Amino acid sequence: MNIEQNLTILQTAYAAALVDAVSRFDEAGVLQEVVERRRRHRGGAQACRFFGVTTPREVFTRLTELFGCAAWELEEEDDGFTAVTKGCRMHHLAARTGAPSPCELYCLEPMRDLLGALAPGARFEVEETLAAGDCCRVRVRLS
């Protein structure tokens, strides 16, 4: 196997582990509590340094490079940008196994936290998710 194949296997195994965790939190009746705790956690500055994220746009592009979960496309706007993806490895695994949506806990809240560390006044607006629609669409307003 080559390095790219190994990386894909590791990315899929990581996504599957997150989906399994969401399922177990849900089965234990604590999923919403875990999501709320994650929402209150603010380790975005440290995570930005760890992942090498230095700009708001890299919240989407760098995480795509690292985790290979969702290939976000960025649409530039006057006051920021909109990030859109029509596919997500983690969502696909959750849907295939009947697990609850992992979106808030393992994608949206962590990205919101990273963005908040980079641009404290920015607004992170989730317009649609694959869990309820045809794509994930997040509008980031920087001004």
QUIQUI-V895473 format. One record per residue. N is the residue number from 1. PSI is psi in whole degrees, -180 to 180 (* if undefined). Layout:
N/PSI + N/PSI
//
This chain:
1/144 + 2/175 + 3/-40 + 4/-40 + 5/-43 + 6/-43 + 7/-43 + 8/-42 + 9/-44 + 10/-41 + 11/-41 + 12/-41 + 13/-39 + 14/-47 + 15/-42 + 16/-38 + 17/-39 + 18/-42 + 19/-41 + 20/-42 + 21/-43 + 22/-43 + 23/-43 + 24/-39 + 25/-42 + 26/-46 + 27/-35 + 28/-5 + 29/21 + 30/9 + 31/-48 + 32/-37 + 33/-42 + 34/-41 + 35/-44 + 36/-40 + 37/-40 + 38/-39 + 39/-36 + 40/-21 + 41/132 + 42/81 + 43/22 + 44/-39 + 45/-44 + 46/-42 + 47/-39 + 48/-45 + 49/-45 + 50/-44 + 51/-6 + 52/31 + 53/121 + 54/-10 + 55/157 + 56/-38 + 57/-33 + 58/-17 + 59/-37 + 60/-48 + 61/-42 + 62/-41 + 63/-33 + 64/-45 + 65/-43 + 66/-50 + 67/-18 + 68/28 + 69/-55 + 70/132 + 71/94 + 72/135 + 73/134 + 74/131 + 75/116 + 76/143 + 77/166 + 78/-40 + 79/14 + 80/-128 + 81/165 + 82/133 + 83/131 + 84/138 + 85/145 + 86/2 + 87/148 + 88/125 + 89/-44 + 90/-45 + 91/-42 + 92/-45 + 93/-41 + 94/-46 + 95/-40 + 96/-31 + 97/-3 + 98/17 + 99/156 + 100/163 + 101/129 + 102/2 + 103/-55 + 104/-49 + 105/-45 + 106/0 + 107/-67 + 108/-48 + 109/-44 + 110/-40 + 111/-40 + 112/-41 + 113/-45 + 114/-47 + 115/-43 + 116/-33 + 117/-34 + 118/-37 + 119/82 + 120/-29 + 121/-3 + 122/153 + 123/133 + 124/103 + 125/112 + 126/115 + 127/-29 + 128/150 + 129/160 + 130/-24 + 131/-26 + 132/1 + 133/-160 + 134/-13 + 135/171 + 136/130 + 137/120 + 138/123 + 139/130 + 140/117 + 141/118 + 142/-15 + 143/*
//
